[in-house]
Amino acid sequence: MAAKRTSRRRTQLRAQAIAHSLFEPRGLGEAVAWLGFVQADPIRAPARAQDLILRPRVTGYRVGDLDLAYADLGLEEAMLYAYGFMTRETWSCLHPRRHPRPLSKLERRVLALVPSLAPVHPRDLDAHFGRRRERNGWGGHSQATKLALEVLHRRGLLRVAGRKQGIRLYEPAPPVPEVAARERLLRLARLVARVFAPAPKPTVRAILARLGRALLDPQAGPQALEQLIRGDELREEAVDGVPYLVPVDAPPPRDPPERVRILAPFDPLVHDRRRFEHLWGWAYRFEAYTPVAQRVRGYYAMPLLWRDRMVGWVNVSAKESGVEPEVGYVTSRPREAAFRRELEAELERFASFLQPRASE
């Protein structure tokens, strides 16, 4: 009987996660504001992560729409639990941060020059500082001025004003409201718990430990999380021995729609591999950086959601005639005629999504 109750509760958590994260499509600004954070990734296979994440949540969304609306929406880019797009309110909670070293001479000179050149493309600095190269964090080499711009951006001194052919353009960041670090961590704890709701507590705690270390000290983030639990903003519940956190105002579980959805590898429903495996019963891995011979599902395999089940994955290639899918299944293809119909409909939606607007 206990096993049946656990299984039923896991099914409810699945339904609640889908209802919470895959809300009814709405306008772009409203969707980003509700999400609070949209993870970014530069790989275009077949589209960037931010576009894939927004596609099922924004009415009529097409690839590149976020770039087109970026300035009008007043969004920012920064590192939360990953790099991505966020509201200015969320961004302001991340700054100022603690930093292990003062700005270098080059960084100070770049910061002083940016206001007169903004928005600044990294190449705009060549005439002032030359093209000296330095080792970057990936083991290769990048232009020293480009690295300086990235440092100033991470520290909240510059913001991304937009992009030109995929390259970030920078300008001075707006002033940050003076808010105590503990209050900012509390706001970030609410956001992270909501993004992944219902969320495994170890996942949220690990993210907040990193944020706490950056803003105040290693214990501050987990302390903020416990404060939300004590204040009855988050309810803690163990399912199969996994402690979950559920916002008290999260939507109740409901029957998921009879619909197929292709999800990004970094979608909020997919990002936490611990939760994915627990709720859907199989291990999904992002294999873009896996050697070809070791790949199981493909370079950019995207999870395939049918009703409340992750039934498999799909790799999509864009062709002039539409999209060319390669679909794999965890066990076998669902036999219902409705699944075949809905898979075709989703692939048609995906083909339309991959057509950028004429103004781009």
URMOWO-V815514 format. One record per backbone hydrogen bond with DSSP energy under -1.0 kcal/mol. CO is the residue of the C=O (numbers start at 1). NH is the residue of the N-H. If there is no record, write none. Layout:
CO_NH, CO_NH
This chain:
1_5, 2_6, 3_7, 4_8, 5_9, 6_10, 7_11, 8_12, 9_13, 10_14, 11_15, 12_16, 13_17, 14_18, 15_19, 16_20, 17_21, 18_22, 21_23, 26_59, 27_31, 28_32, 29_33, 30_34, 31_35, 32_36, 38_85, 48_52, 49_53, 50_54, 51_55, 54_57, 54_58, 57_26, 58_61, 62_65, 64_68, 65_69, 66_70, 69_73, 70_75, 76_86, 78_84, 82_80, 83_40, 84_78, 85_38, 86_76, 87_91, 88_92, 91_94, 104_108, 105_109, 106_110, 107_111, 108_112, 109_113, 110_114, 113_116, 114_117, 114_118, 120_170, 121_124, 122_125, 123_126, 125_129, 126_130, 132_144, 134_142, 136_139, 140_136, 142_134, 143_147, 144_148, 145_149, 146_150, 147_151, 148_152, 149_153, 150_154, 151_155, 152_157, 152_158, 153_156, 157_173, 159_171, 162_169, 164_167, 167_164, 169_161, 170_120, 171_159, 177_179, 180_184, 181_185, 182_186, 183_187, 184_188, 185_189, 186_190, 187_191, 188_192, 189_193, 190_194, 191_195, 192_196, 199_245, 200_204, 201_205, 202_206, 203_207, 204_208, 205_209, 206_210, 207_211, 208_212, 209_213, 210_214, 211_215, 212_216, 214_98, 217_220, 219_223, 220_224, 221_225, 222_226, 223_227, 224_228, 225_229, 226_230, 227_231, 228_233, 228_234, 229_232, 233_248, 235_246, 237_244, 239_242, 242_239, 243_201, 244_237, 245_199, 246_235, 247_250, 257_259, 259_307, 261_305, 264_267, 267_270, 267_271, 271_273, 272_276, 273_277, 274_278, 275_279, 276_280, 277_281, 287_290, 291_294, 292_295, 298_301, 302_314, 303_263, 304_311, 304_312, 305_261, 306_309, 309_306, 309_311, 311_330, 312_304, 313_328, 314_302, 315_326, 317_324, 319_322, 322_319, 324_317, 326_315, 328_313, 336_340, 337_341, 338_342, 339_343, 340_344, 341_345, 342_346, 343_347, 344_348, 345_349, 346_350, 347_351, 348_352, 349_353, 350_354, 352_355, 353_63, 357_360
